[in-house]
Amino acid sequence: MHLVRIEFDIARLELGMSQALQRAEAARGDLVDRIRQRRRLLAILER
């Protein structure tokens, strides 16, 4: 029974890690978009 509990805890940790990874990747995408937007604005302002 103890082994089942450990496997369940591991599965929960893996799920949490994959969700955290998805959130990190989404945040990185947002950051990349914001940087591109700033560069576009700078290019327009520097004309």
mmJSON file of the N, C-alpha and C atoms, coordinates in Angstrom:
{"data_MODEL":{"atom_site":{
"group_PDB":["ATOM","ATOM","ATOM","ATOM","ATOM","ATOM","ATOM","ATOM","ATOM","ATOM","ATOM","ATOM","ATOM","ATOM","ATOM","ATOM","ATOM","ATOM","ATOM","ATOM","ATOM","ATOM","ATOM","ATOM","ATOM","ATOM","ATOM","ATOM","ATOM","ATOM","ATOM","ATOM","ATOM","ATOM","ATOM","ATOM","ATOM","ATOM","ATOM","ATOM","ATOM","ATOM","ATOM","ATOM","ATOM","ATOM","ATOM","ATOM","ATOM","ATOM","ATOM","ATOM","ATOM","ATOM","ATOM","ATOM","ATOM","ATOM","ATOM","ATOM","ATOM","ATOM","ATOM","ATOM","ATOM","ATOM","ATOM","ATOM","ATOM","ATOM","ATOM","ATOM","ATOM","ATOM","ATOM","ATOM","ATOM","ATOM","ATOM","ATOM","ATOM","ATOM","ATOM","ATOM","ATOM","ATOM","ATOM","ATOM","ATOM","ATOM","ATOM","ATOM","ATOM","ATOM","ATOM","ATOM","ATOM","ATOM","ATOM","ATOM","ATOM","ATOM","ATOM","ATOM","ATOM","ATOM","ATOM","ATOM","ATOM","ATOM","ATOM","ATOM","ATOM","ATOM","ATOM","ATOM","ATOM","ATOM","ATOM","ATOM","ATOM","ATOM","ATOM","ATOM","ATOM","ATOM","ATOM","ATOM","ATOM","ATOM","ATOM","ATOM","ATOM","ATOM","ATOM","ATOM","ATOM","ATOM","ATOM","ATOM","ATOM"],
"id":[1,2,3,4,5,6,7,8,9,10,11,12,13,14,15,16,17,18,19,20,21,22,23,24,25,26,27,28,29,30,31,32,33,34,35,36,37,38,39,40,41,42,43,44,45,46,47,48,49,50,51,52,53,54,55,56,57,58,59,60,61,62,63,64,65,66,67,68,69,70,71,72,73,74,75,76,77,78,79,80,81,82,83,84,85,86,87,88,89,90,91,92,93,94,95,96,97,98,99,100,101,102,103,104,105,106,107,108,109,110,111,112,113,114,115,116,117,118,119,120,121,122,123,124,125,126,127,128,129,130,131,132,133,134,135,136,137,138,139,140,141],
"type_symbol":["N","C","C","N","C","C","N","C","C","N","C","C","N","C","C","N","C","C","N","C","C","N","C","C","N","C","C","N","C","C","N","C","C","N","C","C","N","C","C","N","C","C","N","C","C","N","C","C","N","C","C","N","C","C","N","C","C","N","C","C","N","C","C","N","C","C","N","C","C","N","C","C","N","C","C","N","C","C","N","C","C","N","C","C","N","C","C","N","C","C","N","C","C","N","C","C","N","C","C","N","C","C","N","C","C","N","C","C","N","C","C","N","C","C","N","C","C","N","C","C","N","C","C","N","C","C","N","C","C","N","C","C","N","C","C","N","C","C","N","C","C"],
"label_atom_id":["N","CA","C","N","CA","C","N","CA","C","N","CA","C","N","CA","C","N","CA","C","N","CA","C","N","CA","C","N","CA","C","N","CA","C","N","CA","C","N","CA","C","N","CA","C","N","CA","C","N","CA","C","N","CA","C","N","CA","C","N","CA","C","N","CA","C","N","CA","C","N","CA","C","N","CA","C","N","CA","C","N","CA","C","N","CA","C","N","CA","C","N","CA","C","N","CA","C","N","CA","C","N","CA","C","N","CA","C","N","CA","C","N","CA","C","N","CA","C","N","CA","C","N","CA","C","N","CA","C","N","CA","C","N","CA","C","N","CA","C","N","CA","C","N","CA","C","N","CA","C","N","CA","C","N","CA","C","N","CA","C","N","CA","C"],
"label_alt_id":[null,null,null,null,null,null,null,null,null,null,null,null,null,null,null,null,null,null,null,null,null,null,null,null,null,null,null,null,null,null,null,null,null,null,null,null,null,null,null,null,null,null,null,null,null,null,null,null,null,null,null,null,null,null,null,null,null,null,null,null,null,null,null,null,null,null,null,null,null,null,null,null,null,null,null,null,null,null,null,null,null,null,null,null,null,null,null,null,null,null,null,null,null,null,null,null,null,null,null,null,null,null,null,null,null,null,null,null,null,null,null,null,null,null,null,null,null,null,null,null,null,null,null,null,null,null,null,null,null,null,null,null,null,null,null,null,null,null,null,null,null],
"label_comp_id":["MET","MET","MET","HIS","HIS","HIS","LEU","LEU","LEU","VAL","VAL","VAL","ARG","ARG","ARG","ILE","ILE","ILE","GLU","GLU","GLU","PHE","PHE","PHE","ASP","ASP","ASP","ILE","ILE","ILE","ALA","ALA","ALA","ARG","ARG","ARG","LEU","LEU","LEU","GLU","GLU","GLU","LEU","LEU","LEU","GLY","GLY","GLY","MET","MET","MET","SER","SER","SER","GLN","GLN","GLN","ALA","ALA","ALA","LEU","LEU","LEU","GLN","GLN","GLN","ARG","ARG","ARG","ALA","ALA","ALA","GLU","GLU","GLU","ALA","ALA","ALA","ALA","ALA","ALA","ARG","ARG","ARG","GLY","GLY","GLY","ASP","ASP","ASP","LEU","LEU","LEU","VAL","VAL","VAL","ASP","ASP","ASP","ARG","ARG","ARG","ILE","ILE","ILE","ARG","ARG","ARG","GLN","GLN","GLN","ARG","ARG","ARG","ARG","ARG","ARG","ARG","ARG","ARG","LEU","LEU","LEU","LEU","LEU","LEU","ALA","ALA","ALA","ILE","ILE","ILE","LEU","LEU","LEU","GLU","GLU","GLU","ARG","ARG","ARG"],
"label_asym_id":["A","A","A","A","A","A","A","A","A","A","A","A","A","A","A","A","A","A","A","A","A","A","A","A","A","A","A","A","A","A","A","A","A","A","A","A","A","A","A","A","A","A","A","A","A","A","A","A","A","A","A","A","A","A","A","A","A","A","A","A","A","A","A","A","A","A","A","A","A","A","A","A","A","A","A","A","A","A","A","A","A","A","A","A","A","A","A","A","A","A","A","A","A","A","A","A","A","A","A","A","A","A","A","A","A","A","A","A","A","A","A","A","A","A","A","A","A","A","A","A","A","A","A","A","A","A","A","A","A","A","A","A","A","A","A","A","A","A","A","A","A"],
"label_entity_id":["1","1","1","1","1","1","1","1","1","1","1","1","1","1","1","1","1","1","1","1","1","1","1","1","1","1","1","1","1","1","1","1","1","1","1","1","1","1","1","1","1","1","1","1","1","1","1","1","1","1","1","1","1","1","1","1","1","1","1","1","1","1","1","1","1","1","1","1","1","1","1","1","1","1","1","1","1","1","1","1","1","1","1","1","1","1","1","1","1","1","1","1","1","1","1","1","1","1","1","1","1","1","1","1","1","1","1","1","1","1","1","1","1","1","1","1","1","1","1","1","1","1","1","1","1","1","1","1","1","1","1","1","1","1","1","1","1","1","1","1","1"],
"label_seq_id":[1,1,1,2,2,2,3,3,3,4,4,4,5,5,5,6,6,6,7,7,7,8,8,8,9,9,9,10,10,10,11,11,11,12,12,12,13,13,13,14,14,14,15,15,15,16,16,16,17,17,17,18,18,18,19,19,19,20,20,20,21,21,21,22,22,22,23,23,23,24,24,24,25,25,25,26,26,26,27,27,27,28,28,28,29,29,29,30,30,30,31,31,31,32,32,32,33,33,33,34,34,34,35,35,35,36,36,36,37,37,37,38,38,38,39,39,39,40,40,40,41,41,41,42,42,42,43,43,43,44,44,44,45,45,45,46,46,46,47,47,47],
"pdbx_PDB_ins_code":[null,null,null,null,null,null,null,null,null,null,null,null,null,null,null,null,null,null,null,null,null,null,null,null,null,null,null,null,null,null,null,null,null,null,null,null,null,null,null,null,null,null,null,null,null,null,null,null,null,null,null,null,null,null,null,null,null,null,null,null,null,null,null,null,null,null,null,null,null,null,null,null,null,null,null,null,null,null,null,null,null,null,null,null,null,null,null,null,null,null,null,null,null,null,null,null,null,null,null,null,null,null,null,null,null,null,null,null,null,null,null,null,null,null,null,null,null,null,null,null,null,null,null,null,null,null,null,null,null,null,null,null,null,null,null,null,null,null,null,null,null],
"Cartn_x":[0.828,0.0,0.867,1.975,2.872,3.452,3.742,4.317,3.337,2.053,1.02,0.983,1.086,1.094,2.295,3.456,4.669,4.508,3.971,3.767,2.77,1.74,0.745,1.399,2.224,2.925,3.845,4.539,5.435,4.637,3.504,2.656,2.172,1.812,1.351,2.477,3.677,4.833,5.122,5.059,5.32,4.292,3.02,1.963,2.22,2.555,2.855,4.019,5.051,6.22,5.869,5.033,4.673,3.801,2.93,2.109,2.986,3.964,4.876,5.682,6.09,6.844,5.992,4.71,3.812,3.633,3.486,3.331,4.6,5.76,7.031,7.175,6.801,6.896,5.935,4.752,3.784,4.313,4.888,5.445,6.595,7.421,8.533,7.997,6.939,6.321,5.815,5.174,4.676,5.827,6.91,8.075,8.685,8.807,9.339,8.457,7.143,6.217,6.401,6.542,6.712,8.027,9.081,10.376,10.276,9.63,9.451,8.66,7.616,6.772,7.599,8.413,9.269,10.244,10.842,11.797,11.133,9.874,9.124,8.877,8.457,8.198,9.473,10.582,11.853,12.239,12.064,12.405,11.572,10.293,9.415,9.87,10.186,10.585,11.935,12.822,14.168,14.22,13.118,13.114,13.274],
"Cartn_y":[-1.208,0.0,1.265,1.186,2.333,2.7,1.662,1.863,2.607,2.256,2.931,4.414,4.709,6.102,6.86,6.235,6.866,7.118,6.117,6.279,7.402,7.499,8.568,9.93,10.036,11.294,11.677,10.686,10.95,11.435,10.775,11.183,12.623,12.974,14.337,15.348,14.99,15.872,16.076,14.977,15.072,15.965,15.824,16.668,18.137,18.395,19.764,20.35,19.524,20.002,20.315,19.451,19.718,20.962,21.183,22.401,23.636,23.535,24.656,24.954,23.903,24.067,24.753,24.335,24.975,26.451,26.772,28.179,28.969,28.362,29.039,29.286,28.296,28.459,29.542,29.6,30.636,32.018,32.121,33.4,33.823,32.862,33.163,33.675,33.043,33.492,34.914,35.226,36.588,37.583,37.197,38.068,38.325,37.263,37.399,38.34,38.181,39.064,40.52,40.751,42.12,42.729,41.931,42.425,42.8,41.93,42.237,43.515,43.686,44.881,46.137,46.062,47.202,47.546,46.501,46.741,47.422,46.988,47.627,49.094,49.379,50.762,51.6,51.024,51.745,52.062,51.086,51.285,52.424,52.477,53.551,54.908,54.943,56.207,56.722,55.8,56.213,56.752,56.664,57.155,58.655],
"Cartn_z":[0.0,0.0,0.0,0.734,0.825,-0.547,-1.339,-2.669,-3.59,-3.478,-4.279,-3.93,-2.649,-2.182,-2.769,-2.741,-3.283,-4.788,-5.511,-6.958,-7.248,-6.426,-6.578,-6.359,-5.32,-5.04,-6.193,-6.755,-7.89,-9.095,-9.36,-10.491,-10.302,-9.058,-8.771,-8.977,-8.55,-8.747,-10.232,-10.999,-12.441,-13.12,-12.727,-13.287,-12.944,-11.69,-11.261,-12.032,-12.268,-13.001,-14.447,-15.068,-16.462,-16.572,-15.577,-15.589,-15.385,-14.49,-14.253,-15.521,-16.219,-17.463,-18.527,-18.621,-19.588,-19.271,-17.981,-17.593,-17.91,-17.661,-17.953,-19.454,-20.265,-21.717,-22.215,-21.629,-22.011,-21.624,-20.427,-19.965,-20.868,-21.283,-22.181,-23.522,-24.02,-25.273,-25.163,-24.035,-23.808,-23.795,-23.142,-23.037,-24.416,-25.215,-26.574,-27.395,-27.267,-27.99,-27.577,-26.253,-25.76,-26.244,-26.282,-26.763,-28.241,-29.04,-30.472,-30.673,-29.856,-29.932,-29.618,-28.563,-28.193,-29.306,-29.91,-30.999,-32.173,-32.468,-33.56,-33.249,-32.02,-31.614,-31.693,-31.219,-31.278,-32.722,-33.602,-35.017,-35.6,-35.222,-35.715,-35.155,-33.862,-33.22,-33.708,-34.11,-34.525,-35.953,-36.689,-38.074,-38.138],
"occupancy":[1.0,1.0,1.0,1.0,1.0,1.0,1.0,1.0,1.0,1.0,1.0,1.0,1.0,1.0,1.0,1.0,1.0,1.0,1.0,1.0,1.0,1.0,1.0,1.0,1.0,1.0,1.0,1.0,1.0,1.0,1.0,1.0,1.0,1.0,1.0,1.0,1.0,1.0,1.0,1.0,1.0,1.0,1.0,1.0,1.0,1.0,1.0,1.0,1.0,1.0,1.0,1.0,1.0,1.0,1.0,1.0,1.0,1.0,1.0,1.0,1.0,1.0,1.0,1.0,1.0,1.0,1.0,1.0,1.0,1.0,1.0,1.0,1.0,1.0,1.0,1.0,1.0,1.0,1.0,1.0,1.0,1.0,1.0,1.0,1.0,1.0,1.0,1.0,1.0,1.0,1.0,1.0,1.0,1.0,1.0,1.0,1.0,1.0,1.0,1.0,1.0,1.0,1.0,1.0,1.0,1.0,1.0,1.0,1.0,1.0,1.0,1.0,1.0,1.0,1.0,1.0,1.0,1.0,1.0,1.0,1.0,1.0,1.0,1.0,1.0,1.0,1.0,1.0,1.0,1.0,1.0,1.0,1.0,1.0,1.0,1.0,1.0,1.0,1.0,1.0,1.0],
"B_iso_or_equiv":[0.0,0.0,0.0,0.0,0.0,0.0,0.0,0.0,0.0,0.0,0.0,0.0,0.0,0.0,0.0,0.0,0.0,0.0,0.0,0.0,0.0,0.0,0.0,0.0,0.0,0.0,0.0,0.0,0.0,0.0,0.0,0.0,0.0,0.0,0.0,0.0,0.0,0.0,0.0,0.0,0.0,0.0,0.0,0.0,0.0,0.0,0.0,0.0,0.0,0.0,0.0,0.0,0.0,0.0,0.0,0.0,0.0,0.0,0.0,0.0,0.0,0.0,0.0,0.0,0.0,0.0,0.0,0.0,0.0,0.0,0.0,0.0,0.0,0.0,0.0,0.0,0.0,0.0,0.0,0.0,0.0,0.0,0.0,0.0,0.0,0.0,0.0,0.0,0.0,0.0,0.0,0.0,0.0,0.0,0.0,0.0,0.0,0.0,0.0,0.0,0.0,0.0,0.0,0.0,0.0,0.0,0.0,0.0,0.0,0.0,0.0,0.0,0.0,0.0,0.0,0.0,0.0,0.0,0.0,0.0,0.0,0.0,0.0,0.0,0.0,0.0,0.0,0.0,0.0,0.0,0.0,0.0,0.0,0.0,0.0,0.0,0.0,0.0,0.0,0.0,0.0],
"pdbx_formal_charge":[null,null,null,null,null,null,null,null,null,null,null,null,null,null,null,null,null,null,null,null,null,null,null,null,null,null,null,null,null,null,null,null,null,null,null,null,null,null,null,null,null,null,null,null,null,null,null,null,null,null,null,null,null,null,null,null,null,null,null,null,null,null,null,null,null,null,null,null,null,null,null,null,null,null,null,null,null,null,null,null,null,null,null,null,null,null,null,null,null,null,null,null,null,null,null,null,null,null,null,null,null,null,null,null,null,null,null,null,null,null,null,null,null,null,null,null,null,null,null,null,null,null,null,null,null,null,null,null,null,null,null,null,null,null,null,null,null,null,null,null,null],
"auth_seq_id":[1,1,1,2,2,2,3,3,3,4,4,4,5,5,5,6,6,6,7,7,7,8,8,8,9,9,9,10,10,10,11,11,11,12,12,12,13,13,13,14,14,14,15,15,15,16,16,16,17,17,17,18,18,18,19,19,19,20,20,20,21,21,21,22,22,22,23,23,23,24,24,24,25,25,25,26,26,26,27,27,27,28,28,28,29,29,29,30,30,30,31,31,31,32,32,32,33,33,33,34,34,34,35,35,35,36,36,36,37,37,37,38,38,38,39,39,39,40,40,40,41,41,41,42,42,42,43,43,43,44,44,44,45,45,45,46,46,46,47,47,47],
"auth_comp_id":["MET","MET","MET","HIS","HIS","HIS","LEU","LEU","LEU","VAL","VAL","VAL","ARG","ARG","ARG","ILE","ILE","ILE","GLU","GLU","GLU","PHE","PHE","PHE","ASP","ASP","ASP","ILE","ILE","ILE","ALA","ALA","ALA","ARG","ARG","ARG","LEU","LEU","LEU","GLU","GLU","GLU","LEU","LEU","LEU","GLY","GLY","GLY","MET","MET","MET","SER","SER","SER","GLN","GLN","GLN","ALA","ALA","ALA","LEU","LEU","LEU","GLN","GLN","GLN","ARG","ARG","ARG","ALA","ALA","ALA","GLU","GLU","GLU","ALA","ALA","ALA","ALA","ALA","ALA","ARG","ARG","ARG","GLY","GLY","GLY","ASP","ASP","ASP","LEU","LEU","LEU","VAL","VAL","VAL","ASP","ASP","ASP","ARG","ARG","ARG","ILE","ILE","ILE","ARG","ARG","ARG","GLN","GLN","GLN","ARG","ARG","ARG","ARG","ARG","ARG","ARG","ARG","ARG","LEU","LEU","LEU","LEU","LEU","LEU","ALA","ALA","ALA","ILE","ILE","ILE","LEU","LEU","LEU","GLU","GLU","GLU","ARG","ARG","ARG"],
"auth_asym_id":["A","A","A","A","A","A","A","A","A","A","A","A","A","A","A","A","A","A","A","A","A","A","A","A","A","A","A","A","A","A","A","A","A","A","A","A","A","A","A","A","A","A","A","A","A","A","A","A","A","A","A","A","A","A","A","A","A","A","A","A","A","A","A","A","A","A","A","A","A","A","A","A","A","A","A","A","A","A","A","A","A","A","A","A","A","A","A","A","A","A","A","A","A","A","A","A","A","A","A","A","A","A","A","A","A","A","A","A","A","A","A","A","A","A","A","A","A","A","A","A","A","A","A","A","A","A","A","A","A","A","A","A","A","A","A","A","A","A","A","A","A"],
"auth_atom_id":["N","CA","C","N","CA","C","N","CA","C","N","CA","C","N","CA","C","N","CA","C","N","CA","C","N","CA","C","N","CA","C","N","CA","C","N","CA","C","N","CA","C","N","CA","C","N","CA","C","N","CA","C","N","CA","C","N","CA","C","N","CA","C","N","CA","C","N","CA","C","N","CA","C","N","CA","C","N","CA","C","N","CA","C","N","CA","C","N","CA","C","N","CA","C","N","CA","C","N","CA","C","N","CA","C","N","CA","C","N","CA","C","N","CA","C","N","CA","C","N","CA","C","N","CA","C","N","CA","C","N","CA","C","N","CA","C","N","CA","C","N","CA","C","N","CA","C","N","CA","C","N","CA","C","N","CA","C","N","CA","C","N","CA","C"],
"pdbx_PDB_model_num":[1,1,1,1,1,1,1,1,1,1,1,1,1,1,1,1,1,1,1,1,1,1,1,1,1,1,1,1,1,1,1,1,1,1,1,1,1,1,1,1,1,1,1,1,1,1,1,1,1,1,1,1,1,1,1,1,1,1,1,1,1,1,1,1,1,1,1,1,1,1,1,1,1,1,1,1,1,1,1,1,1,1,1,1,1,1,1,1,1,1,1,1,1,1,1,1,1,1,1,1,1,1,1,1,1,1,1,1,1,1,1,1,1,1,1,1,1,1,1,1,1,1,1,1,1,1,1,1,1,1,1,1,1,1,1,1,1,1,1,1,1]
}}}
